[in-house]
Amino acid sequence: MKEDGESETKMEAKLYVGNLSKSTTQDELKTLFAQAGEVILAEVIKDRKSGESRGFAFVTMSVQSEADIAVSMFDAYSLSDQTLKVSLAKPREQHGVAIPHIEM
């Protein structure tokens, strides 16, 4: 049983935000998604070489219920003349499996 004043364990939820304008910033996303609840992190994914936005981002909301609200509020939302695609982020998959090389 929880004592008074002790909060429940929070389960963060990560969202995928696609079809972003190249000029959209992390601060803009954080401000936008804050309308749905507490934003833990907004991260625009950038090209390693050029540093330019790759057109998508991940936004981490503090709890699943706020992430669900954000999806319903911002999927198909127009931002900077782009129609956003917002969904729950899928777990990252391992790309390829290393096969040991055995010399005979």
BELZIRA-V769831 format. One record per residue. N is the residue number from 1. RES is the residue in three letters. PSI is psi in degrees with one decimal (999 if undefined). BURIAL is # if it has 9 or more other C-alpha atoms within 8 Angstrom, else .. Layout:
BEGIN
n->N res->RES psi->PSI burial->BURIAL
n->N res->RES psi->PSI burial->BURIAL
END
This chain:
BEGIN
n->1 res->MET psi->138.7 burial->.
n->2 res->LYS psi->143.5 burial->.
n->3 res->GLU psi->159.5 burial->.
n->4 res->ASP psi->138.5 burial->.
n->5 res->GLY psi->-10.5 burial->.
n->6 res->GLU psi->128.5 burial->.
n->7 res->SER psi->157.5 burial->.
n->8 res->GLU psi->154.3 burial->.
n->9 res->THR psi->129.1 burial->.
n->10 res->LYS psi->143.5 burial->.
n->11 res->MET psi->105.1 burial->.
n->12 res->GLU psi->154.3 burial->#
n->13 res->ALA psi->131.4 burial->#
n->14 res->LYS psi->134.6 burial->#
n->15 res->LEU psi->144.5 burial->#
n->16 res->TYR psi->132.4 burial->#
n->17 res->VAL psi->111.3 burial->#
n->18 res->GLY psi->170.1 burial->#
n->19 res->ASN psi->37.9 burial->#
n->20 res->LEU psi->149.5 burial->#
n->21 res->SER psi->147.6 burial->#
n->22 res->LYS psi->-20.8 burial->.
n->23 res->SER psi->-4.8 burial->.
n->24 res->THR psi->132.9 burial->#
n->25 res->THR psi->164.7 burial->.
n->26 res->GLN psi->-38.9 burial->#
n->27 res->ASP psi->-40.0 burial->.
n->28 res->GLU psi->-43.6 burial->.
n->29 res->LEU psi->-42.4 burial->#
n->30 res->LYS psi->-42.9 burial->#
n->31 res->THR psi->-44.7 burial->.
n->32 res->LEU psi->-52.2 burial->.
n->33 res->PHE psi->-18.1 burial->#
n->34 res->ALA psi->-18.9 burial->#
n->35 res->GLN psi->-21.4 burial->.
n->36 res->ALA psi->-13.9 burial->#
n->37 res->GLY psi->-164.7 burial->#
n->38 res->GLU psi->121.9 burial->#
n->39 res->VAL psi->122.4 burial->#
n->40 res->ILE psi->-42.6 burial->.
n->41 res->LEU psi->138.5 burial->#
n->42 res->ALA psi->121.1 burial->#
n->43 res->GLU psi->108.6 burial->.
n->44 res->VAL psi->127.9 burial->#
n->45 res->ILE psi->128.7 burial->#
n->46 res->LYS psi->151.8 burial->#
n->47 res->ASP psi->134.4 burial->#
n->48 res->ARG psi->-38.0 burial->.
n->49 res->LYS psi->-50.2 burial->.
n->50 res->SER psi->-23.5 burial->.
n->51 res->GLY psi->3.2 burial->.
n->52 res->GLU psi->147.4 burial->.
n->53 res->SER psi->140.8 burial->#
n->54 res->ARG psi->2.9 burial->#
n->55 res->GLY psi->10.6 burial->#
n->56 res->PHE psi->166.5 burial->#
n->57 res->ALA psi->169.5 burial->#
n->58 res->PHE psi->133.8 burial->#
n->59 res->VAL psi->126.2 burial->#
n->60 res->THR psi->120.2 burial->#
n->61 res->MET psi->155.5 burial->#
n->62 res->SER psi->-32.3 burial->#
n->63 res->VAL psi->156.7 burial->#
n->64 res->GLN psi->-40.6 burial->#
n->65 res->SER psi->-36.5 burial->.
n->66 res->GLU psi->-33.8 burial->#
n->67 res->ALA psi->-42.1 burial->#
n->68 res->ASP psi->-40.8 burial->.
n->69 res->ILE psi->-43.7 burial->#
n->70 res->ALA psi->-40.9 burial->#
n->71 res->VAL psi->-46.3 burial->#
n->72 res->SER psi->-31.8 burial->.
n->73 res->MET psi->-37.4 burial->.
n->74 res->PHE psi->-6.5 burial->#
n->75 res->ASP psi->126.9 burial->#
n->76 res->ALA psi->14.3 burial->.
n->77 res->TYR psi->140.7 burial->#
n->78 res->SER psi->120.8 burial->.
n->79 res->LEU psi->121.2 burial->#
n->80 res->SER psi->45.3 burial->.
n->81 res->ASP psi->21.5 burial->.
n->82 res->GLN psi->140.8 burial->#
n->83 res->THR psi->112.4 burial->#
n->84 res->LEU psi->150.2 burial->#
n->85 res->LYS psi->112.8 burial->#
n->86 res->VAL psi->129.4 burial->#
n->87 res->SER psi->166.8 burial->#
n->88 res->LEU psi->134.9 burial->#
n->89 res->ALA psi->141.4 burial->.
n->90 res->LYS psi->148.1 burial->.
n->91 res->PRO psi->144.3 burial->.
n->92 res->ARG psi->131.7 burial->.
n->93 res->GLU psi->151.1 burial->.
n->94 res->GLN psi->132.4 burial->.
n->95 res->HIS psi->105.7 burial->.
n->96 res->GLY psi->153.5 burial->.
n->97 res->VAL psi->130.2 burial->.
n->98 res->ALA psi->127.6 burial->.
n->99 res->ILE psi->120.4 burial->.
n->100 res->PRO psi->141.0 burial->.
n->101 res->HIS psi->123.3 burial->.
n->102 res->ILE psi->119.8 burial->.
n->103 res->GLU psi->141.6 burial->.
n->104 res->MET psi->999 burial->.
END
